[in-house]
Every structure is written in C-alpha cells, then in structure tokens.
Amino acid sequence: MTIKYKAEKGQSVGLKFEMEIDIPIIHLLALVYEVDLYNHWFPFLKRGVELKTVHRAAKICYTEMSFPPPIANREVYFLGCGYDRLQQNGSIFLNVKTVHVVNDSLFFPTKLPSKAT
C-alpha cells in the first residue's frame, strides 16, 4: 500500500491510498453498500449511516469516530463513489471525499484555481 498526502497551510489534508488486494469482489463492494456495518469492521468507528443514495455506486454517508483521549471524537460526512474499470484495466476505483455541513446543508468544498490555465 502507498499513502500520499497533501497539506496546505490553513487547508484540510488530502490523503491518497493505493493498493492491490486479492479478495473476492463482494467483500470490496461491502465497503460501499454496508455503511451501517462499519462499526463492526473498524474499531474506532462508533456508527455509520447512509444518508442518501446518489446512484447505485455513489452514496453520501455519516460516521462517528471514537478515539481514546487526548484525541477528540469526530463526525465525518462523505461522498463515496465506485468506478468499474474492470474492462479497461482490471481495477475498481473508489473515491471518497469529505462533505462539509453548513447551516444544516451539505456542500462539497472546491478549490478554484488562482488563474485560468
């Protein structure tokens, strides 16, 4: 597995995980379809809830994370999308992006380029 990150001052940290795993496809798809079972699979997750199905391979979800002191517990809203690339290169791509909540509305942060390219 390789993990890459990008951190800019005053911004959130972006993480990129890449790995090849030899497991049955149904186990991988469970990560997309069984959000309510996350607390059984990940010891630091208290709860997982699917909030909205955008389409059959994309969902907006909520998780509560419980950490030992001194780390505070966290809530995370995210959009998870799966892309079938089996015919092109024999892979499946999972993209997960955090969603922010402002005034009880979900929005997706974007960073606009400083100049046109």
ZADO-1210 file (C-alpha; in nm, 4 decimals, padded with zeros to 6 digits):
<atoms>
<atom x="00.0000" y="00.0000" z="00.0000" code="MET" pos="1"/>
<atom x="00.1192" y="00.3502" z="-00.0705" code="THR" pos="2"/>
<atom x="-00.0147" y="00.6534" z="00.1128" code="ILE" pos="3"/>
<atom x="00.0356" y="01.0032" z="-00.0204" code="LYS" pos="4"/>
<atom x="-00.0809" y="01.3234" z="00.1382" code="TYR" pos="5"/>
<atom x="-00.1053" y="01.6893" z="00.0508" code="LYS" pos="6"/>
<atom x="-00.1285" y="01.9559" z="00.3187" code="ALA" pos="7"/>
<atom x="-00.1533" y="02.3259" z="00.2556" code="GLU" pos="8"/>
<atom x="-00.1433" y="02.5854" z="00.5305" code="LYS" pos="9"/>
<atom x="-00.4938" y="02.6597" z="00.6544" code="GLY" pos="10"/>
<atom x="-00.6462" y="02.3823" z="00.4415" code="GLN" pos="11"/>
<atom x="-00.7519" y="02.0278" z="00.5150" code="SER" pos="12"/>
<atom x="-00.5169" y="01.7400" z="00.4467" code="VAL" pos="13"/>
<atom x="-00.5778" y="01.5277" z="00.1372" code="GLY" pos="14"/>
<atom x="-00.4900" y="01.1583" z="00.1542" code="LEU" pos="15"/>
<atom x="-00.4469" y="00.9151" z="-00.1317" code="LYS" pos="16"/>
<atom x="-00.4250" y="00.5407" z="-00.0680" code="PHE" pos="17"/>
<atom x="-00.3281" y="00.2999" z="-00.3428" code="GLU" pos="18"/>
<atom x="-00.3129" y="-00.0756" z="-00.3038" code="MET" pos="19"/>
<atom x="-00.3785" y="-00.4014" z="-00.4758" code="GLU" pos="20"/>
<atom x="-00.5753" y="-00.6555" z="-00.2791" code="ILE" pos="21"/>
<atom x="-00.6602" y="-01.0127" z="-00.3624" code="ASP" pos="22"/>
<atom x="-01.0079" y="-01.0545" z="-00.2137" code="ILE" pos="23"/>
<atom x="-01.3468" y="-01.1568" z="-00.3504" code="PRO" pos="24"/>
<atom x="-01.5163" y="-00.8610" z="-00.5205" code="ILE" pos="25"/>
<atom x="-01.8200" y="-00.8953" z="-00.2926" code="ILE" pos="26"/>
<atom x="-01.6025" y="-00.8094" z="00.0108" code="HIS" pos="27"/>
<atom x="-01.4793" y="-00.4914" z="-00.1567" code="LEU" pos="28"/>
<atom x="-01.8296" y="-00.3890" z="-00.2596" code="LEU" pos="29"/>
<atom x="-01.9436" y="-00.4281" z="00.1006" code="ALA" pos="30"/>
<atom x="-01.7423" y="-00.1114" z="00.1769" code="LEU" pos="31"/>
<atom x="-01.9811" y="00.0804" z="-00.0489" code="VAL" pos="32"/>
<atom x="-02.3070" y="-00.0971" z="00.0310" code="TYR" pos="33"/>
<atom x="-02.2861" y="-00.1793" z="00.4037" code="GLU" pos="34"/>
<atom x="-02.2112" y="00.1530" z="00.5747" code="VAL" pos="35"/>
<atom x="-02.4206" y="00.0553" z="00.8773" code="ASP" pos="36"/>
<atom x="-02.1749" y="-00.2300" z="00.9478" code="LEU" pos="37"/>
<atom x="-01.8634" y="-00.0082" z="00.9605" code="TYR" pos="38"/>
<atom x="-01.8598" y="-00.0179" z="01.3415" code="ASN" pos="39"/>
<atom x="-01.8092" y="-00.3977" z="01.3224" code="HIS" pos="40"/>
<atom x="-01.5140" y="-00.3687" z="01.0821" code="TRP" pos="41"/>
<atom x="-01.3302" y="-00.0579" z="01.2057" code="PHE" pos="42"/>
<atom x="-01.2659" y="-00.0466" z="01.5817" code="PRO" pos="43"/>
<atom x="-01.2564" y="00.3342" z="01.6053" code="PHE" pos="44"/>
<atom x="-01.5940" y="00.3861" z="01.4330" code="LEU" pos="45"/>
<atom x="-01.8933" y="00.4141" z="01.6616" code="LYS" pos="46"/>
<atom x="-02.1605" y="00.4402" z="01.3923" code="ARG" pos="47"/>
<atom x="-02.2074" y="00.4524" z="01.0170" code="GLY" pos="48"/>
<atom x="-02.5231" y="00.5793" z="00.8460" code="VAL" pos="49"/>
<atom x="-02.6137" y="00.6041" z="00.4791" code="GLU" pos="50"/>
<atom x="-02.7808" y="00.9438" z="00.4313" code="LEU" pos="51"/>
<atom x="-02.8547" y="00.9376" z="00.0590" code="LYS" pos="52"/>
<atom x="-02.8027" y="00.7097" z="-00.2382" code="THR" pos="53"/>
<atom x="-02.6957" y="00.9344" z="-00.5248" code="VAL" pos="54"/>
<atom x="-02.6903" y="00.6375" z="-00.7641" code="HIS" pos="55"/>
<atom x="-02.6165" y="00.2682" z="-00.7219" code="ARG" pos="56"/>
<atom x="-02.2407" y="00.3263" z="-00.6909" code="ALA" pos="57"/>
<atom x="-02.2444" y="00.6590" z="-00.5034" code="ALA" pos="58"/>
<atom x="-02.3652" y="00.7408" z="-00.1538" code="LYS" pos="59"/>
<atom x="-02.3487" y="01.0211" z="00.0973" code="ILE" pos="60"/>
<atom x="-02.2743" y="00.8824" z="00.4431" code="CYS" pos="61"/>
<atom x="-02.2127" y="00.9863" z="00.8013" code="TYR" pos="62"/>
<atom x="-01.9757" y="00.8265" z="01.0520" code="THR" pos="63"/>
<atom x="-01.8968" y="00.8910" z="01.4161" code="GLU" pos="64"/>
<atom x="-01.5400" y="00.8160" z="01.5168" code="MET" pos="65"/>
<atom x="-01.4446" y="00.7455" z="01.8764" code="SER" pos="66"/>
<atom x="-01.0814" y="00.7923" z="01.9742" code="PHE" pos="67"/>
<atom x="-00.9038" y="00.7468" z="02.3069" code="PRO" pos="68"/>
<atom x="-00.8038" y="01.0637" z="02.4949" code="PRO" pos="69"/>
<atom x="-00.6490" y="01.3080" z="02.4254" code="PRO" pos="70"/>
<atom x="-00.7894" y="01.2859" z="02.0699" code="ILE" pos="71"/>
<atom x="-01.1436" y="01.4233" z="02.0478" code="ALA" pos="72"/>
<atom x="-01.4222" y="01.2245" z="01.8834" code="ASN" pos="73"/>
<atom x="-01.5077" y="01.3249" z="01.5266" code="ARG" pos="74"/>
<atom x="-01.8045" y="01.3253" z="01.2919" code="GLU" pos="75"/>
<atom x="-01.7451" y="01.2822" z="00.9197" code="VAL" pos="76"/>
<atom x="-01.9798" y="01.3292" z="00.6260" code="TYR" pos="77"/>
<atom x="-01.8504" y="01.1895" z="00.2975" code="PHE" pos="78"/>
<atom x="-01.9427" y="01.1067" z="-00.0589" code="LEU" pos="79"/>
<atom x="-01.8204" y="00.7649" z="-00.1677" code="GLY" pos="80"/>
<atom x="-01.8213" y="00.6669" z="-00.5370" code="CYS" pos="81"/>
<atom x="-01.7159" y="00.3426" z="-00.7006" code="GLY" pos="82"/>
<atom x="-01.5987" y="00.3208" z="-01.0632" code="TYR" pos="83"/>
<atom x="-01.5915" y="-00.0069" z="-01.2543" code="ASP" pos="84"/>
<atom x="-01.2701" y="-00.0159" z="-01.4595" code="ARG" pos="85"/>
<atom x="-01.2537" y="-00.3939" z="-01.4880" code="LEU" pos="86"/>
<atom x="-01.2873" y="-00.3918" z="-01.8681" code="GLN" pos="87"/>
<atom x="-01.0248" y="-00.1157" z="-01.9147" code="GLN" pos="88"/>
<atom x="-00.7508" y="-00.2239" z="-01.6766" code="ASN" pos="89"/>
<atom x="-00.8889" y="-00.4869" z="-01.4379" code="GLY" pos="90"/>
<atom x="-00.9440" y="-00.2496" z="-01.1467" code="SER" pos="91"/>
<atom x="-01.2127" y="-00.0816" z="-00.9403" code="ILE" pos="92"/>
<atom x="-01.1583" y="00.2768" z="-00.8310" code="PHE" pos="93"/>
<atom x="-01.3106" y="00.4014" z="-00.5032" code="LEU" pos="94"/>
<atom x="-01.3180" y="00.7763" z="-00.4475" code="ASN" pos="95"/>
<atom x="-01.4167" y="00.9161" z="-00.1085" code="VAL" pos="96"/>
<atom x="-01.4418" y="01.2901" z="-00.0484" code="LYS" pos="97"/>
<atom x="-01.5461" y="01.4641" z="00.2711" code="THR" pos="98"/>
<atom x="-01.8576" y="01.6766" z="00.2676" code="VAL" pos="99"/>
<atom x="-01.8922" y="01.9812" z="00.4896" code="HIS" pos="100"/>
<atom x="-02.2069" y="02.0829" z="00.6763" code="VAL" pos="101"/>
<atom x="-02.3024" y="02.4500" z="00.6988" code="VAL" pos="102"/>
<atom x="-02.6401" y="02.5610" z="00.8361" code="ASN" pos="103"/>
<atom x="-02.7707" y="02.2017" z="00.8149" code="ASP" pos="104"/>
<atom x="-02.6896" y="02.1873" z="00.4417" code="SER" pos="105"/>
<atom x="-02.4269" y="01.9638" z="00.2820" code="LEU" pos="106"/>
<atom x="-02.1776" y="02.1171" z="00.0429" code="PHE" pos="107"/>
<atom x="-01.8698" y="01.9956" z="-00.1353" code="PHE" pos="108"/>
<atom x="-01.5637" y="02.2170" z="-00.0932" code="PRO" pos="109"/>
<atom x="-01.3798" y="02.3049" z="-00.4090" code="THR" pos="110"/>
<atom x="-01.0625" y="02.4966" z="-00.4566" code="LYS" pos="111"/>
<atom x="-01.0756" y="02.7331" z="-00.7503" code="LEU" pos="112"/>
<atom x="-00.7576" y="02.7849" z="-00.9492" code="PRO" pos="113"/>
<atom x="-00.5820" y="03.1138" z="-00.8853" code="SER" pos="114"/>
<atom x="-00.5666" y="03.1830" z="-01.2575" code="LYS" pos="115"/>
<atom x="-00.7021" y="03.0297" z="-01.5751" code="ALA" pos="116"/>
<atom x="-00.4789" y="02.7650" z="-01.7271" code="THR" pos="117"/>
</atoms>
